C-alpha cells in the first residue's frame, strides 16, 4: 500500500534545510558556551581551564604556582590531524619574562562580541594537545582576529 503523502519539498519546492554545526558554525557560535573539540578553529579563545589540569598538561611548566580553585584561559593555535584535536597555549594576564604576543584589553571577539576584560598574554612557547575531556569544560569566548594579536615587535594599539 502506497500513500500519497506530500513532503516539504512537494509543498515548497525546496528541501527543508537542517541547521548543522558542520555547515552553519558561524550561525551557531554566538549562542554556545561549550564547544566540542571537533568544531574548534585557529584563534579561538576559551576561559576556565583549571590550574591543576594545566599544570598536568604542561608537565608543571604553567602556571608557576597552580591554585586549587584557579583557572586560566587557553588559546587555540592549530588543529591536529583533520581536527581530531587542537594544539593550544595557556594565557596569562601577567607580563612574561620572554616576549610573547598578547590580546589587548577591550578587544571585541568575533561571533560573540565578547570584550576582553584584561590584557591576555599568549604563552606560545608552552603548547599542548587539548584533551577532549578538558575541552568540553571550557567556556567559548570568541575568535580573535589576526590583527588583534599584538606581537612583541609591534607597538601597542592606541
N, CA, C and O atoms as a GROMACS GRO file, in nm:
protein
  632
    1UNK      N    1   0.083  -0.117   0.000
    1UNK     CA    2   0.000   0.000   0.000
    1UNK      C    3   0.089   0.125   0.000
    1UNK      O    4   0.174   0.141   0.087
    2UNK      N    5   0.068   0.208  -0.095
    2UNK     CA    6   0.145   0.332  -0.101
    2UNK      C    7   0.057   0.448  -0.061
    2UNK      O    8  -0.064   0.450  -0.085
    3UNK      N    9   0.120   0.546   0.001
    3UNK     CA   10   0.045   0.665   0.040
    3UNK      C   11   0.092   0.781  -0.044
    3UNK      O   12   0.208   0.787  -0.085
    4UNK      N   13   0.004   0.870  -0.069
    4UNK     CA   14   0.039   0.990  -0.145
    4UNK      C   15   0.061   1.106  -0.049
    4UNK      O   16  -0.003   1.211  -0.058
    5UNK      N   17   0.153   1.086   0.042
    5UNK     CA   18   0.184   1.187   0.142
    5UNK      C   19   0.270   1.296   0.080
    5UNK      O   20   0.371   1.267   0.015
    6UNK      N   21   0.234   1.418   0.100
    6UNK     CA   22   0.313   1.529   0.049
    6UNK      C   23   0.434   1.552   0.138
    6UNK      O   24   0.426   1.542   0.260
    7UNK      N   25   0.545   1.582   0.075
    7UNK     CA   26   0.666   1.613   0.150
    7UNK      C   27   0.685   1.765   0.154
    7UNK      O   28   0.617   1.839   0.083
    8UNK      N   29   0.775   1.809   0.237
    8UNK     CA   30   0.810   1.951   0.245
    8UNK      C   31   0.851   2.002   0.108
    8UNK      O   32   0.811   2.111   0.066
    9UNK      N   33   0.930   1.922   0.037
    9UNK     CA   34   0.979   1.961  -0.095
    9UNK      C   35   0.863   1.972  -0.194
    9UNK      O   36   0.863   2.064  -0.277
   10UNK      N   37   0.765   1.881  -0.188
   10UNK     CA   38   0.650   1.888  -0.276
   10UNK      C   39   0.574   2.020  -0.256
   10UNK      O   40   0.530   2.083  -0.352
   11UNK      N   41   0.559   2.060  -0.131
   11UNK     CA   42   0.482   2.180  -0.100
   11UNK      C   43   0.554   2.309  -0.133
   11UNK      O   44   0.496   2.401  -0.190
   12UNK      N   45   0.681   2.316  -0.097
   12UNK     CA   46   0.754   2.442  -0.105
   12UNK      C   47   0.856   2.449  -0.218
   12UNK      O   48   0.910   2.556  -0.244
   13UNK      N   49   0.883   2.339  -0.285
   13UNK     CA   50   0.973   2.340  -0.400
   13UNK      C   51   1.121   2.332  -0.365
   13UNK      O   52   1.204   2.338  -0.455
   14UNK      N   53   1.154   2.320  -0.240
   14UNK     CA   54   1.294   2.302  -0.200
   14UNK      C   55   1.297   2.215  -0.076
   14UNK      O   56   1.199   2.199  -0.004
   15UNK      N   57   1.411   2.160  -0.055
   15UNK     CA   58   1.429   2.070   0.058
   15UNK      C   59   1.447   2.149   0.188
   15UNK      O   60   1.519   2.249   0.190
   16UNK      N   61   1.383   2.106   0.294
   16UNK     CA   62   1.397   2.171   0.424
   16UNK      C   63   1.542   2.160   0.470
   16UNK      O   64   1.598   2.051   0.475
   17UNK      N   65   1.601   2.274   0.505
   17UNK     CA   66   1.740   2.275   0.548
   17UNK      C   67   1.748   2.253   0.698
   17UNK      O   68   1.676   2.316   0.776
   18UNK      N   69   1.836   2.165   0.737
   18UNK     CA   70   1.861   2.140   0.878
   18UNK      C   71   1.987   2.213   0.918
   18UNK      O   72   2.090   2.204   0.851
   19UNK      N   73   1.980   2.286   1.028
   19UNK     CA   74   2.096   2.358   1.079
   19UNK      C   75   2.193   2.258   1.140
   19UNK      O   76   2.157   2.184   1.231
   20UNK      N   77   2.317   2.257   1.090
   20UNK     CA   78   2.419   2.167   1.144
   20UNK      C   79   2.545   2.246   1.173
   20UNK      O   80   2.574   2.345   1.106
   21UNK      N   81   2.618   2.204   1.271
   21UNK     CA   82   2.742   2.272   1.306
   21UNK      C   83   2.843   2.264   1.192
   21UNK      O   84   2.920   2.358   1.172
   22UNK      N   85   2.843   2.154   1.117
   22UNK     CA   86   2.940   2.139   1.008
   22UNK      C   87   2.921   2.246   0.901
   22UNK      O   88   3.019   2.297   0.847
   23UNK      N   89   2.796   2.280   0.870
   23UNK     CA   90   2.769   2.375   0.763
   23UNK      C   91   2.737   2.515   0.812
   23UNK      O   92   2.754   2.612   0.738
   24UNK      N   93   2.692   2.529   0.935
   24UNK     CA   94   2.641   2.656   0.984
   24UNK      C   95   2.709   2.701   1.114
   24UNK      O   96   2.644   2.760   1.200
   25UNK      N   97   2.837   2.672   1.128
   25UNK     CA   98   2.907   2.702   1.252
   25UNK      C   99   2.899   2.850   1.288
   25UNK      O  100   2.884   2.885   1.405
   26UNK      N  101   2.908   2.938   1.188
   26UNK     CA  102   2.902   3.081   1.216
   26UNK      C  103   2.768   3.124   1.273
   26UNK      O  104   2.761   3.222   1.348
   27UNK      N  105   2.661   3.053   1.239
   27UNK     CA  106   2.529   3.085   1.294
   27UNK      C  107   2.513   3.031   1.436
   27UNK      O  108   2.438   3.086   1.516
   28UNK      N  109   2.584   2.924   1.466
   28UNK     CA  110   2.570   2.857   1.595
   28UNK      C  111   2.660   2.920   1.702
   28UNK      O  112   2.621   2.926   1.819
   29UNK      N  113   2.778   2.966   1.663
   29UNK     CA  114   2.878   3.015   1.760
   29UNK      C  115   2.829   3.124   1.856
   29UNK      O  116   2.864   3.118   1.974
   30UNK      N  117   2.749   3.222   1.812
   30UNK     CA  118   2.708   3.326   1.907
   30UNK      C  119   2.628   3.275   2.026
   30UNK      O  120   2.620   3.342   2.128
   31UNK      N  121   2.568   3.158   2.013
   31UNK     CA  122   2.480   3.111   2.120
   31UNK      C  123   2.536   2.995   2.202
   31UNK      O  124   2.466   2.939   2.286
   32UNK      N  125   2.662   2.957   2.178
   32UNK     CA  126   2.718   2.844   2.253
   32UNK      C  127   2.821   2.892   2.354
   32UNK      O  128   2.884   2.996   2.336
   33UNK      N  129   2.836   2.816   2.460
   33UNK     CA  130   2.945   2.842   2.554
   33UNK      C  131   3.040   2.723   2.557
   33UNK      O  132   3.161   2.741   2.571
   34UNK      N  133   2.987   2.603   2.543
   34UNK     CA  134   3.069   2.483   2.540
   34UNK      C  135   3.074   2.434   2.396
   34UNK      O  136   2.970   2.411   2.334
   35UNK      N  137   3.194   2.418   2.344
   35UNK     CA  138   3.211   2.383   2.203
   35UNK      C  139   3.294   2.256   2.191
   35UNK      O  140   3.408   2.253   2.237
   36UNK      N  141   3.239   2.150   2.130
   36UNK     CA  142   3.317   2.026   2.114
   36UNK      C  143   3.446   2.052   2.037
   36UNK      O  144   3.450   2.136   1.947
   37UNK      N  145   3.549   1.982   2.073
   37UNK     CA  146   3.682   1.999   2.015
   37UNK      C  147   3.682   1.991   1.862
   37UNK      O  148   3.760   2.060   1.797
   38UNK      N  149   3.597   1.909   1.806
   38UNK     CA  150   3.595   1.890   1.661
   38UNK      C  151   3.554   2.018   1.586
   38UNK      O  152   3.584   2.030   1.467
   39UNK      N  153   3.487   2.112   1.653
   39UNK     CA  154   3.444   2.235   1.589
   39UNK      C  155   3.536   2.354   1.618
   39UNK      O  156   3.508   2.466   1.575
   40UNK      N  157   3.644   2.331   1.689
   40UNK     CA  158   3.737   2.441   1.719
   40UNK      C  159   3.804   2.490   1.591
   40UNK      O  160   3.819   2.416   1.494
   41UNK      N  161   3.844   2.618   1.595
   41UNK     CA  162   3.921   2.680   1.486
   41UNK      C  163   4.042   2.752   1.546
   41UNK      O  164   4.048   2.782   1.665
   42UNK      N  165   4.137   2.778   1.459
   42UNK     CA  166   4.254   2.857   1.497
   42UNK      C  167   4.206   2.993   1.550
   42UNK      O  168   4.112   3.051   1.496
   43UNK      N  169   4.273   3.042   1.655
   43UNK     CA  170   4.247   3.172   1.717
   43UNK      C  171   4.120   3.178   1.802
   43UNK      O  172   4.075   3.288   1.837
   44UNK      N  173   4.062   3.064   1.836
   44UNK     CA  174   3.950   3.064   1.930
   44UNK      C  175   4.007   3.084   2.071
   44UNK      O  176   4.115   3.034   2.103
   45UNK      N  177   3.933   3.158   2.152
   45UNK     CA  178   3.975   3.192   2.288
   45UNK      C  179   3.873   3.132   2.386
   45UNK      O  180   3.753   3.151   2.371
   46UNK      N  181   3.924   3.059   2.484
   46UNK     CA  182   3.839   2.991   2.582
   46UNK      C  183   3.883   3.029   2.723
   46UNK      O  184   4.000   3.058   2.748
   47UNK      N  185   3.788   3.030   2.815
   47UNK     CA  186   3.818   3.052   2.957
   47UNK      C  187   3.785   2.927   3.036
   47UNK      O  188   3.705   2.844   2.994
   48UNK      N  189   3.849   2.917   3.153
   48UNK     CA  190   3.807   2.819   3.251
   48UNK      C  191   3.886   2.690   3.263
   48UNK      O  192   3.836   2.594   3.321
   49UNK      N  193   4.008   2.684   3.210
   49UNK     CA  194   4.085   2.561   3.229
   49UNK      C  195   4.146   2.563   3.369
   49UNK      O  196   4.216   2.657   3.407
   50UNK      N  197   4.118   2.460   3.444
   50UNK     CA  198   4.165   2.451   3.583
   50UNK      C  199   4.317   2.453   3.589
   50UNK      O  200   4.385   2.386   3.510
   51UNK      N  201   4.371   2.530   3.683
   51UNK     CA  202   4.516   2.537   3.702
   51UNK      C  203   4.577   2.399   3.723
   51UNK      O  204   4.684   2.369   3.671
   52UNK      N  205   4.508   2.315   3.800
   52UNK     CA  206   4.563   2.182   3.827
   52UNK      C  207   4.574   2.100   3.699
   52UNK      O  208   4.670   2.026   3.680
   53UNK      N  209   4.475   2.113   3.610
   53UNK     CA  210   4.478   2.042   3.481
   53UNK      C  211   4.585   2.102   3.390
   53UNK      O  212   4.655   2.029   3.320
   54UNK      N  213   4.597   2.234   3.391
   54UNK     CA  214   4.702   2.300   3.311
   54UNK      C  215   4.840   2.254   3.355
   54UNK      O  216   4.925   2.225   3.271
   55UNK      N  217   4.862   2.249   3.484
   55UNK     CA  218   4.992   2.204   3.536
   55UNK      C  219   5.021   2.061   3.491
   55UNK      O  220   5.134   2.027   3.458
   56UNK      N  221   4.918   1.978   3.491
   56UNK     CA  222   4.933   1.839   3.447
   56UNK      C  223   4.966   1.832   3.297
   56UNK      O  224   5.058   1.761   3.257
   57UNK      N  225   4.891   1.906   3.215
   57UNK     CA  226   4.910   1.902   3.070
   57UNK      C  227   5.043   1.964   3.027
   57UNK      O  228   5.102   1.922   2.927
   58UNK      N  229   5.091   2.063   3.101
   58UNK     CA  230   5.217   2.131   3.065
   58UNK      C  231   5.336   2.074   3.141
   58UNK      O  232   5.445   2.131   3.137
   59UNK      N  233   5.316   1.963   3.210
   59UNK     CA  234   5.421   1.898   3.290
   59UNK      C  235   5.484   1.994   3.391
   59UNK      O  236   5.606   1.993   3.413
   60UNK      N  237   5.399   2.076   3.450
   60UNK     CA  238   5.444   2.168   3.554
   60UNK      C  239   5.500   2.300   3.505
   60UNK      O  240   5.541   2.383   3.586
   61UNK      N  241   5.502   2.322   3.373
   61UNK     CA  242   5.557   2.448   3.320
   61UNK      C  243   5.464   2.567   3.340
   61UNK      O  244   5.511   2.681   3.344
   62UNK      N  245   5.333   2.543   3.355
   62UNK     CA  246   5.237   2.652   3.369
   62UNK      C  247   5.116   2.601   3.447
   62UNK      O  248   5.074   2.488   3.426
   63UNK      N  249   5.061   2.682   3.534
   63UNK     CA  250   5.111   2.809   3.585
   63UNK      C  251   5.226   2.787   3.684
   63UNK      O  252   5.249   2.675   3.730
   64UNK      N  253   5.296   2.895   3.715
   64UNK     CA  254   5.411   2.884   3.805
   64UNK      C  255   5.367   2.830   3.941
   64UNK      O  256   5.434   2.744   3.998
   65UNK      N  257   5.256   2.881   3.992
   65UNK     CA  258   5.200   2.833   4.120
   65UNK      C  259   5.052   2.803   4.097
   65UNK      O  260   4.969   2.894   4.103
   66UNK      N  261   5.018   2.677   4.070
   66UNK     CA  262   4.876   2.642   4.048
   66UNK      C  263   4.793   2.666   4.173
   66UNK      O  264   4.833   2.628   4.283
   67UNK      N  265   4.678   2.728   4.156
   67UNK     CA  266   4.585   2.749   4.267
   67UNK      C  267   4.478   2.641   4.259
   67UNK      O  268   4.433   2.606   4.150
   68UNK      N  269   4.437   2.589   4.373
   68UNK     CA  270   4.339   2.481   4.378
   68UNK      C  271   4.212   2.517   4.301
   68UNK      O  272   4.164   2.436   4.222
   69UNK      N  273   4.158   2.635   4.322
   69UNK     CA  274   4.036   2.679   4.253
   69UNK      C  275   4.066   2.769   4.133
   69UNK      O  276   3.972   2.822   4.072
   70UNK      N  277   4.193   2.788   4.098
   70UNK     CA  278   4.230   2.880   3.992
   70UNK      C  279   4.205   2.826   3.852
   70UNK      O  280   4.204   2.705   3.829
   71UNK      N  281   4.183   2.919   3.760
   71UNK     CA  282   4.168   2.884   3.619
   71UNK      C  283   4.244   2.984   3.533
   71UNK      O  284   4.277   3.094   3.578
   72UNK      N  285   4.272   2.944   3.411
   72UNK     CA  286   4.336   3.031   3.312
   72UNK      C  287   4.270   3.008   3.177
   72UNK      O  288   4.216   2.901   3.150
   73UNK      N  289   4.274   3.110   3.090
   73UNK     CA  290   4.225   3.092   2.954
   73UNK      C  291   4.324   3.010   2.872
   73UNK      O  292   4.441   2.996   2.908
   74UNK      N  293   4.276   2.956   2.760
   74UNK     CA  294   4.363   2.892   2.662
   74UNK      C  295   4.328   2.947   2.524
   74UNK      O  296   4.216   2.992   2.499
   75UNK      N  297   4.427   2.942   2.435
   75UNK     CA  298   4.415   2.997   2.301
   75UNK      C  299   4.444   2.886   2.200
   75UNK      O  300   4.545   2.816   2.212
   76UNK      N  301   4.356   2.869   2.102
   76UNK     CA  302   4.370   2.764   2.001
   76UNK      C  303   4.472   2.805   1.895
   76UNK      O  304   4.454   2.907   1.828
   77UNK      N  305   4.579   2.726   1.881
   77UNK     CA  306   4.686   2.758   1.787
   77UNK      C  307   4.670   2.690   1.652
   77UNK      O  308   4.678   2.756   1.548
   78UNK      N  309   4.646   2.558   1.652
   78UNK     CA  310   4.632   2.488   1.523
   78UNK      C  311   4.566   2.352   1.544
   78UNK      O  312   4.578   2.292   1.651
   79UNK      N  313   4.496   2.304   1.440
   79UNK     CA  314   4.432   2.173   1.451
   79UNK      C  315   4.535   2.060   1.442
   79UNK      O  316   4.644   2.077   1.388
   80UNK      N  317   4.498   1.946   1.496
   80UNK     CA  318   4.580   1.826   1.490
   80UNK      C  319   4.509   1.726   1.399
   80UNK      O  320   4.392   1.695   1.422
   81UNK      N  321   4.577   1.676   1.298
   81UNK     CA  322   4.526   1.569   1.211
   81UNK      C  323   4.377   1.573   1.184
   81UNK      O  324   4.300   1.503   1.250
   82UNK      N  325   4.336   1.651   1.088
   82UNK     CA  326   4.195   1.658   1.048
   82UNK      C  327   4.100   1.689   1.163
   82UNK      O  328   3.991   1.633   1.171
   83UNK      N  329   4.142   1.775   1.249
   83UNK     CA  330   4.059   1.823   1.361
   83UNK      C  331   4.023   1.716   1.465
   83UNK      O  332   3.919   1.725   1.530
   84UNK      N  333   4.109   1.616   1.480
   84UNK     CA  334   4.082   1.520   1.589
   84UNK      C  335   4.124   1.579   1.723
   84UNK      O  336   4.090   1.526   1.829
   85UNK      N  337   4.197   1.687   1.718
   85UNK     CA  338   4.241   1.756   1.838
   85UNK      C  339   4.287   1.896   1.803
   85UNK      O  340   4.278   1.939   1.688
   86UNK      N  341   4.338   1.967   1.904
   86UNK     CA  342   4.386   2.102   1.882
   86UNK      C  343   4.506   2.130   1.972
   86UNK      O  344   4.508   2.093   2.089
   87UNK      N  345   4.606   2.196   1.914
   87UNK     CA  346   4.720   2.244   1.991
   87UNK      C  347   4.682   2.380   2.048
   87UNK      O  348   4.635   2.468   1.975
   88UNK      N  349   4.702   2.397   2.177
   88UNK     CA  350   4.666   2.522   2.244
   88UNK      C  351   4.784   2.572   2.327
   88UNK      O  352   4.881   2.500   2.352
   89UNK      N  353   4.774   2.696   2.368
   89UNK     CA  354   4.869   2.750   2.465
   89UNK      C  355   4.790   2.816   2.577
   89UNK      O  356   4.679   2.866   2.553
   90UNK      N  357   4.845   2.818   2.697
   90UNK     CA  358   4.777   2.888   2.806
   90UNK      C  359   4.792   3.039   2.789
   90UNK      O  360   4.878   3.086   2.715
   91UNK      N  361   4.708   3.113   2.858
   91UNK     CA  362   4.713   3.259   2.856
   91UNK      C  363   4.725   3.309   3.000
   91UNK      O  364   4.682   3.243   3.095
   92UNK      N  365   4.783   3.428   3.013
   92UNK     CA  366   4.800   3.487   3.145
   92UNK      C  367   4.782   3.638   3.137
   92UNK      O  368   4.815   3.699   3.036
   93UNK      N  369   4.730   3.696   3.242
   93UNK     CA  370   4.719   3.842   3.248
   93UNK      C  371   4.847   3.905   3.301
   93UNK      O  372   4.862   4.027   3.301
   94UNK      N  373   4.940   3.821   3.346
   94UNK     CA  374   5.067   3.870   3.400
   94UNK      C  375   5.171   3.882   3.289
   94UNK      O  376   5.185   3.791   3.208
   95UNK      N  377   5.244   3.995   3.284
   95UNK     CA  378   5.352   4.008   3.185
   95UNK      C  379   5.452   3.894   3.201
   95UNK      O  380   5.475   3.844   3.311
   96UNK      N  381   5.512   3.855   3.090
   96UNK     CA  382   5.604   3.741   3.089
   96UNK      C  383   5.749   3.788   3.078
   96UNK      O  384   5.776   3.899   3.031
   97UNK      N  385   5.840   3.703   3.123
   97UNK     CA  386   5.983   3.734   3.112
   97UNK      C  387   6.027   3.731   2.967
   97UNK      O  388   6.106   3.814   2.923
   98UNK      N  389   5.976   3.634   2.892
   98UNK     CA  390   6.007   3.630   2.749
   98UNK      C  391   5.898   3.707   2.674
   98UNK      O  392   5.784   3.716   2.720
   99UNK      N  393   5.935   3.761   2.560
   99UNK     CA  394   5.839   3.840   2.483
   99UNK      C  395   5.742   3.747   2.413
   99UNK      O  396   5.782   3.661   2.334
  100UNK      N  397   5.614   3.764   2.442
  100UNK     CA  398   5.509   3.682   2.383
  100UNK      C  399   5.400   3.775   2.327
  100UNK      O  400   5.386   3.888   2.372
  101UNK      N  401   5.323   3.726   2.230
  101UNK     CA  402   5.213   3.807   2.178
  101UNK      C  403   5.102   3.821   2.282
  101UNK      O  404   5.095   3.745   2.378
  102UNK      N  405   5.014   3.919   2.261
  102UNK     CA  406   4.904   3.939   2.354
  102UNK      C  407   4.780   3.991   2.281
  102UNK      O  408   4.786   4.036   2.167
  103UNK      N  409   4.668   3.983   2.352
  103UNK     CA  410   4.541   4.040   2.308
  103UNK      C  411   4.511   4.153   2.405
  103UNK      O  412   4.510   4.132   2.526
  104UNK      N  413   4.487   4.270   2.352
  104UNK     CA  414   4.470   4.389   2.436
  104UNK      C  415   4.333   4.392   2.506
  104UNK      O  416   4.233   4.345   2.451
  105UNK      N  417   4.331   4.447   2.625
  105UNK     CA  418   4.206   4.471   2.698
  105UNK      C  419   4.114   4.556   2.609
  105UNK      O  420   4.160   4.649   2.543
  106UNK      N  421   3.986   4.522   2.607
  106UNK     CA  422   3.889   4.598   2.526
  106UNK      C  423   3.866   4.541   2.387
  106UNK      O  424   3.774   4.584   2.317
  107UNK      N  425   3.950   4.445   2.345
  107UNK     CA  426   3.933   4.383   2.213
  107UNK      C  427   3.799   4.309   2.209
  107UNK      O  428   3.765   4.236   2.302
  108UNK      N  429   3.725   4.328   2.101
  108UNK     CA  430   3.598   4.257   2.080
  108UNK      C  431   3.625   4.132   1.998
  108UNK      O  432   3.692   4.137   1.895
  109UNK      N  433   3.572   4.019   2.045
  109UNK     CA  434   3.594   3.892   1.977
  109UNK      C  435   3.482   3.863   1.878
  109UNK      O  436   3.367   3.902   1.898
  110UNK      N  437   3.519   3.795   1.769
  110UNK     CA  438   3.422   3.759   1.666
  110UNK      C  439   3.321   3.658   1.719
  110UNK      O  440   3.350   3.584   1.813
  111UNK      N  441   3.205   3.655   1.659
  111UNK     CA  442   3.096   3.560   1.684
  111UNK      C  443   3.017   3.590   1.811
  111UNK      O  444   2.896   3.568   1.814
  112UNK      N  445   3.082   3.639   1.915
  112UNK     CA  446   3.014   3.660   2.043
  112UNK      C  447   3.010   3.807   2.085
  112UNK      O  448   2.930   3.845   2.171
  113UNK      N  449   3.094   3.888   2.023
  113UNK     CA  450   3.110   4.029   2.060
  113UNK      C  451   3.161   4.045   2.204
  113UNK      O  452   3.150   4.152   2.263
  114UNK      N  453   3.217   3.936   2.260
  114UNK     CA  454   3.274   3.941   2.395
  114UNK      C  455   3.388   4.042   2.397
  114UNK      O  456   3.470   4.045   2.305
  115UNK      N  457   3.394   4.123   2.502
  115UNK     CA  458   3.502   4.221   2.518
  115UNK      C  459   3.603   4.167   2.618
  115UNK      O  460   3.568   4.126   2.728
  116UNK      N  461   3.730   4.167   2.577
  116UNK     CA  462   3.838   4.121   2.666
  116UNK      C  463   3.843   4.215   2.787
  116UNK      O  464   3.854   4.336   2.772
  117UNK      N  465   3.836   4.158   2.907
  117UNK     CA  466   3.833   4.238   3.029
  117UNK      C  467   3.972   4.273   3.082
  117UNK      O  468   3.985   4.350   3.176
  118UNK      N  469   4.075   4.216   3.020
  118UNK     CA  470   4.213   4.245   3.059
  118UNK      C  471   4.305   4.205   2.944
  118UNK      O  472   4.266   4.131   2.854
  119UNK      N  473   4.427   4.254   2.949
  119UNK     CA  474   4.527   4.210   2.850
  119UNK      C  475   4.556   4.064   2.877
  119UNK      O  476   4.574   4.023   2.992
  120UNK      N  477   4.562   3.986   2.771
  120UNK     CA  478   4.588   3.842   2.786
  120UNK      C  479   4.710   3.804   2.703
  120UNK      O  480   4.710   3.813   2.581
  121UNK      N  481   4.815   3.762   2.773
  121UNK     CA  482   4.938   3.719   2.707
  121UNK      C  483   4.925   3.574   2.663
  121UNK      O  484   4.882   3.488   2.740
  122UNK      N  485   4.963   3.547   2.538
  122UNK     CA  486   4.958   3.412   2.482
  122UNK      C  487   5.093   3.346   2.508
  122UNK      O  488   5.194   3.386   2.450
  123UNK      N  489   5.096   3.246   2.593
  123UNK     CA  490   5.221   3.181   2.631
  123UNK      C  491   5.254   3.075   2.525
  123UNK      O  492   5.245   2.955   2.549
  124UNK      N  493   5.292   3.124   2.407
  124UNK     CA  494   5.308   3.038   2.288
  124UNK      C  495   5.424   2.940   2.297
  124UNK      O  496   5.429   2.843   2.221
  125UNK      N  497   5.518   2.962   2.387
  125UNK     CA  498   5.630   2.868   2.400
  125UNK      C  499   5.591   2.746   2.486
  125UNK      O  500   5.669   2.652   2.497
  126UNK      N  501   5.473   2.749   2.545
  126UNK     CA  502   5.420   2.632   2.618
  126UNK      C  503   5.296   2.586   2.543
  126UNK      O  504   5.192   2.652   2.544
  127UNK      N  505   5.307   2.471   2.478
  127UNK     CA  506   5.198   2.418   2.396
  127UNK      C  507   5.163   2.277   2.440
  127UNK      O  508   5.248   2.203   2.490
  128UNK      N  509   5.038   2.242   2.421
  128UNK     CA  510   4.996   2.104   2.448
  128UNK      C  511   4.872   2.071   2.366
  128UNK      O  512   4.800   2.161   2.322
  129UNK      N  513   4.848   1.943   2.347
  129UNK     CA  514   4.728   1.898   2.278
  129UNK      C  515   4.612   1.899   2.378
  129UNK      O  516   4.621   1.839   2.485
  130UNK      N  517   4.506   1.968   2.343
  130UNK     CA  518   4.390   1.979   2.431
  130UNK      C  519   4.317   1.845   2.439
  130UNK      O  520   4.271   1.794   2.337
  131UNK      N  521   4.305   1.789   2.558
  131UNK     CA  522   4.227   1.666   2.573
  131UNK      C  523   4.078   1.696   2.555
  131UNK      O  524   4.029   1.798   2.604
  132UNK      N  525   4.007   1.608   2.486
  132UNK     CA  526   3.863   1.628   2.464
  132UNK      C  527   3.788   1.642   2.596
  132UNK      O  528   3.692   1.718   2.605
  133UNK      N  529   3.831   1.568   2.697
  133UNK     CA  530   3.763   1.574   2.827
  133UNK      C  531   3.774   1.713   2.890
  133UNK      O  532   3.681   1.757   2.959
  134UNK      N  533   3.885   1.781   2.869
  134UNK     CA  534   3.903   1.915   2.923
  134UNK      C  535   3.834   2.019   2.835
  134UNK      O  536   3.783   2.120   2.885
  135UNK      N  537   3.833   1.996   2.704
  135UNK     CA  538   3.773   2.092   2.610
  135UNK      C  539   3.626   2.116   2.639
  135UNK      O  540   3.578   2.229   2.628
  136UNK      N  541   3.556   2.012   2.676
  136UNK     CA  542   3.412   2.024   2.700
  136UNK      C  543   3.380   2.107   2.824
  136UNK      O  544   3.266   2.149   2.842
  137UNK      N  545   3.478   2.131   2.908
  137UNK     CA  546   3.456   2.208   3.031
  137UNK      C  547   3.490   2.356   3.015
  137UNK      O  548   3.467   2.436   3.106
  138UNK      N  549   3.544   2.394   2.898
  138UNK     CA  550   3.584   2.533   2.876
  138UNK      C  551   3.467   2.617   2.825
  138UNK      O  552   3.372   2.564   2.767
  139UNK      N  553   3.476   2.748   2.848
  139UNK     CA  554   3.373   2.841   2.801
  139UNK      C  555   3.425   2.918   2.680
  139UNK      O  556   3.523   2.992   2.689
  140UNK      N  557   3.359   2.899   2.566
  140UNK     CA  558   3.396   2.967   2.443
  140UNK      C  559   3.370   3.116   2.457
  140UNK      O  560   3.261   3.158   2.494
  141UNK      N  561   3.474   3.197   2.428
  141UNK     CA  562   3.461   3.342   2.439
  141UNK      C  563   3.450   3.411   2.304
  141UNK      O  564   3.391   3.519   2.293
  142UNK      N  565   3.506   3.348   2.200
  142UNK     CA  566   3.502   3.407   2.067
  142UNK      C  567   3.630   3.380   1.991
  142UNK      O  568   3.719   3.309   2.038
  143UNK      N  569   3.638   3.439   1.874
  143UNK     CA  570   3.756   3.424   1.787
  143UNK      C  571   3.831   3.556   1.782
  143UNK      O  572   3.771   3.662   1.766
  144UNK      N  573   3.962   3.549   1.794
  144UNK     CA  574   4.047   3.667   1.789
  144UNK      C  575   4.095   3.684   1.645
  144UNK      O  576   4.149   3.591   1.586
  145UNK      N  577   4.075   3.803   1.589
  145UNK     CA  578   4.124   3.827   1.453
  145UNK      C  579   4.276   3.837   1.457
  145UNK      O  580   4.332   3.883   1.557
  146UNK      N  581   4.344   3.794   1.350
  146UNK     CA  582   4.491   3.804   1.349
  146UNK      C  583   4.541   3.946   1.376
  146UNK      O  584   4.646   3.963   1.437
  147UNK      N  585   4.468   4.047   1.330
  147UNK     CA  586   4.513   4.185   1.352
  147UNK      C  587   4.502   4.228   1.499
  147UNK      O  588   4.562   4.328   1.538
  148UNK      N  589   4.425   4.154   1.579
  148UNK     CA  590   4.413   4.185   1.722
  148UNK      C  591   4.513   4.110   1.808
  148UNK      O  592   4.514   4.125   1.930
  149UNK      N  593   4.598   4.029   1.746
  149UNK     CA  594   4.705   3.961   1.819
  149UNK      C  595   4.829   4.048   1.802
  149UNK      O  596   4.885   4.059   1.693
  150UNK      N  597   4.870   4.109   1.910
  150UNK     CA  598   4.981   4.205   1.905
  150UNK      C  599   5.111   4.132   1.932
  150UNK      O  600   5.129   4.070   2.037
  151UNK      N  601   5.202   4.142   1.836
  151UNK     CA  602   5.331   4.075   1.852
  151UNK      C  603   5.424   4.166   1.932
  151UNK      O  604   5.406   4.288   1.931
  152UNK      N  605   5.522   4.108   2.000
  152UNK     CA  606   5.613   4.188   2.082
  152UNK      C  607   5.688   4.294   2.001
  152UNK      O  608   5.727   4.398   2.055
  153UNK      N  609   5.708   4.270   1.872
  153UNK     CA  610   5.781   4.365   1.789
  153UNK      C  611   5.693   4.479   1.740
  153UNK      O  612   5.743   4.580   1.691
  154UNK      N  613   5.560   4.463   1.753
  154UNK     CA  614   5.466   4.565   1.707
  154UNK      C  615   5.429   4.655   1.823
  154UNK      O  616   5.412   4.608   1.936
  155UNK      N  617   5.416   4.783   1.798
  155UNK     CA  618   5.378   4.876   1.905
  155UNK      C  619   5.235   4.850   1.948
  155UNK      O  620   5.152   4.805   1.870
  156UNK      N  621   5.209   4.879   2.074
  156UNK     CA  622   5.075   4.866   2.132
  156UNK      C  623   4.976   4.954   2.056
  156UNK      O  624   5.009   5.066   2.016
  157UNK      N  625   4.853   4.902   2.036
  157UNK     CA  626   4.748   4.981   1.971
  157UNK      C  627   4.704   5.092   2.065
  157UNK      O  628   4.687   5.071   2.185
  158UNK      N  629   4.687   5.211   2.008
  158UNK     CA  630   4.630   5.324   2.066
  158UNK      C  631   4.637   5.367   2.199
  158UNK      O  632   4.580   5.471   2.233
   0.00000   0.00000   0.00000
